[in-house]
Structure formats: structure tokens, C-alpha cells
Amino acid sequence: MLKLYDFYRSSACFRVRIALALKKLPYETTTIHLVNQEQRSPGYLNLNPQGLVPTLEAGDHHLTQSMAIIEYLEEMHPTPALLPKHPYERALARAFAFTITTDIHPLVTSRAVNHLKKDFHFDDNQALEWMNHWIHLGLAALEKQIRMQALSGDFCYGNQPTLADLCLIPQLYHARRFACDLSDYPQLTRIEANCQKHPAFMHAWPLESVT
């Protein structure tokens, strides 16, 4: 049985939960409450020295970093595939995903924003402006990319969810949390609406009742 060390609001955890649900893999969940700093406990740091979520326990192995975990799941359980069949489209889907995971997400994490507040004396409005700036910059590029490539169907690349969708939906979820106006991204929000109807995405959706 797989075990996921998870926090419901984490984008990275959200990605992994979607992948697990798409592949219909059963797993147990252990909550690591980021607001309560449970990720800094000695026990958890023995599993994940970065003190980040998610961590996936697979037998005697502990895997960290959401994209590496998703790649592991894809290799171990290749059906349904999380990447398109054609190598070019696979590269496009990866590039789309990496725009989110390497260019947007690291700049708007709670630990990045907390650093700005603590060491650079950002107030809440300045922190929100910072997050909105980087989110909009990335989403504008992705909206243009979807239009230019003209490969989307119900999802980013065709009519089946791919790695791109796994990364897009958690980012849009957080954009809404930070009061981003998403009206300039009709293609992205169209895909988001389709994902919200998909059972795997619904199963993985953050439980708002968790504090």
C-alpha cells in the first residue's frame, strides 16, 4: 500500500493526488500540517530532509518532489498514460507543466512569501501583489501557448488528462485563493471546468473543511 504524506492545500500534493486518482491506485494519507510546522518535525525530516510535501512511501522507499513522484507512478503504472503518445506533444506537455512547477509555483509558495514578509518587511497587500504578478505572468504565457499550439481538446493536450492538466488545476486553485482575476484566460478556465467534472480531479480536490 502506498502512503502519501499530504497537506490538502499544497499544489504539489494536489498534483500527486490527481495522478494517483487517475491511475486508480489505493493509498493511505498522513497529513503534514504546514501551517502548524509539522513538516519541520524531526520525524518527518528523517523522511524528507527538505521538510516539504509531498512524500510518497512505496514499500521501503520514500520519494520526494511531486514531479519525480508522478514520473515514478507513470513508469510503474503506465496506464492510463499521463503524457501524449507523440514525442513532440509529450515535450509540449512537459514544457507546459514545468512552466508552472519551476517558474510560477516556487515564487508563490508560503515559505517564499513568509521570507518576503519577515526579511523584506512586505505587508499583506505587497505579498498579494507579488503573488499575483508571477501568477499572471505565467498564466498569460500558458494561455497563449494553448492557443498557438491548437492541440487542446477537453484538456490541455487532447481529450484525456495529461501532466499539463495535473499541474494547471492546482495552480488555478491557488490563483483563486489569492484573488487573481482569471478572465483573461478563457482557454485555461475552459479546461479547468472540464477537469472539475472528471472523477479523478473531483476525488483529489482539496477538502476545504481542513484547517
C-alpha positions in Angstrom: 0.0 0.0 0.0 1.3 3.4 -0.9 1.3 6.2 1.7 1.1 9.9 0.8 2.3 12.5 3.3 0.0 15.2 2.3 -1.4 18.7 3.0 -4.6 19.4 1.3 -3.8 23.0 0.2 -0.4 22.1 -1.2 -0.3 22.4 -5.0 2.4 19.8 -5.2 0.3 17.3 -3.1 -2.7 18.1 -5.2 -0.8 17.1 -8.4 0.2 13.8 -6.9 -3.4 13.1 -5.6 -4.7 13.6 -9.1 -2.1 11.2 -10.6 -3.0 8.6 -8.0 -6.7 9.0 -8.7 -6.3 8.9 -12.5 -4.3 5.6 -12.1 -6.8 4.3 -9.6 -4.0 3.5 -7.1 -5.1 3.0 -3.5 -3.1 4.8 -0.9 -3.2 5.9 2.7 -2.8 9.5 3.7 -0.9 11.1 6.6 -1.5 14.8 7.0 1.5 17.0 7.5 0.0 20.3 8.6 2.2 23.0 7.0 0.6 25.9 9.0 1.4 24.1 12.2 5.0 23.5 11.0 4.7 19.7 11.2 7.0 19.5 8.2 9.8 20.6 10.5 9.4 17.9 13.0 12.5 15.6 13.4 10.5 12.5 12.4 9.3 14.0 9.2 12.7 15.4 8.3 14.0 11.9 8.5 11.7 11.0 5.6 12.1 14.3 3.7 15.2 16.3 4.6 13.8 19.3 2.7 10.8 19.5 5.1 8.4 19.8 2.2 5.4 17.9 1.0 4.5 15.6 -0.6 6.4 12.5 0.3 5.3 9.1 -1.1 6.1 6.0 0.8 6.3 3.0 -1.5 7.3 -0.1 0.4 10.8 0.7 1.8 11.2 3.7 -0.4 10.4 7.3 0.3 10.1 9.6 -2.7 10.0 13.4 -2.7 9.3 16.1 -5.2 5.9 15.9 -6.9 7.2 15.7 -10.4 9.6 12.9 -9.6 6.7 11.1 -7.7 4.4 11.4 -10.7 7.2 10.2 -13.1 7.7 7.2 -10.8 3.9 6.4 -10.8 3.9 6.8 -14.6 6.8 4.3 -15.0 5.4 1.8 -12.5 1.8 2.1 -13.7 1.8 3.3 -17.3 -1.9 3.0 -17.9 -3.6 5.4 -18.2 -0.7 7.4 -19.7 -0.1 10.9 -18.3 1.7 12.1 -21.5 0.6 12.2 -25.1 1.8 9.5 -27.5 3.7 11.7 -29.9 7.2 12.8 -28.7 6.7 16.4 -29.8 3.4 16.6 -27.9 5.0 14.9 -24.9 7.6 17.6 -24.9 5.0 20.3 -25.1 3.0 18.9 -22.2 6.2 18.7 -20.1 7.1 22.3 -21.0 3.6 23.4 -20.0 3.9 21.6 -16.7 7.4 22.9 -16.0 6.2 26.5 -16.6 4.0 26.0 -13.6 6.2 23.9 -11.4 9.5 25.7 -11.9 8.6 29.3 -13.0 5.4 30.1 -11.1 5.0 27.8 -8.1 8.4 28.4 -6.4 7.8 32.2 -6.3 4.4 32.0 -4.7 4.8 29.3 -2.0 4.1 30.2 1.6 7.7 29.8 2.5 8.8 32.3 -0.2 6.1 34.8 0.8 6.9 34.4 4.5 10.5 35.2 3.7 9.5 38.4 2.0 7.4 39.4 4.9 10.0 38.5 7.6 13.2 39.7 5.9 12.0 42.3 3.5 9.0 43.6 5.5 6.3 43.1 2.9 2.8 43.7 4.2 -0.1 41.6 3.2 -1.0 43.7 0.2 2.6 43.7 -1.1 2.7 40.0 -0.7 -0.5 39.6 -2.6 0.7 41.9 -5.4 3.9 39.8 -5.6 2.0 36.5 -6.0 -0.5 38.0 -8.5 2.4 39.3 -10.6 4.1 36.0 -11.0 0.9 34.0 -11.4 -0.4 36.3 -14.1 2.9 36.3 -16.0 2.9 32.5 -16.1 -0.8 32.1 -16.9 -0.7 34.6 -19.7 2.1 32.6 -21.4 0.3 29.3 -20.9 -3.0 30.8 -22.4 -1.0 31.9 -25.4 0.7 28.6 -25.7 -2.6 26.7 -25.7 -4.0 29.0 -28.4 -0.9 28.8 -30.6 -0.4 25.1 -30.4 -4.1 24.3 -31.1 -3.8 20.8 -29.6 -6.2 21.1 -26.8 -9.5 19.2 -26.6 -11.4 18.8 -23.4 -8.0 19.0 -21.7 -4.7 20.8 -22.4 -3.4 18.2 -24.9 -6.3 16.2 -26.4 -9.3 14.6 -24.7 -7.5 12.8 -21.9 -5.8 14.4 -18.9 -2.1 14.7 -19.1 0.7 16.0 -16.9 -0.2 19.5 -18.1 -3.6 19.3 -16.5 -2.3 17.8 -13.3 -0.2 20.9 -12.9 -2.6 23.5 -14.2 -5.6 22.7 -12.0 -3.7 23.1 -8.6 -2.2 26.4 -9.9 -5.6 27.8 -10.8 -7.0 26.6 -7.5 -4.3 28.7 -5.8 -4.8 31.6 -8.1 -8.4 31.8 -7.0 -7.3 31.7 -3.3 -5.1 34.7 -4.0 -8.0 36.6 -5.6 -6.4 36.5 -9.1 -8.8 37.7 -11.9 -8.8 34.8 -14.4 -11.0 36.5 -17.0 -8.0 36.9 -19.4 -7.5 33.1 -19.6 -10.6 31.6 -21.3 -8.9 28.6 -22.6 -7.3 27.7 -19.3 -10.6 28.2 -17.4 -12.5 26.2 -20.0 -10.0 23.3 -19.4 -10.4 23.8 -15.7 -14.2 23.5 -15.9 -13.8 20.2 -17.8 -11.3 18.9 -15.2 -13.7 19.8 -12.4 -16.2 17.3 -13.9 -13.7 14.5 -14.1 -13.9 11.9 -11.2 -10.2 11.8 -10.6 -9.9 15.6 -10.2 -13.0 15.6 -8.0 -11.6 12.9 -5.8 -8.3 14.7 -5.4 -9.8 18.2 -4.8 -8.8 19.9 -1.5 -11.1 19.4 1.4 -12.0 22.9 2.5 -13.1 21.7 5.9 -9.5 21.0 6.8 -7.9 23.9 8.7 
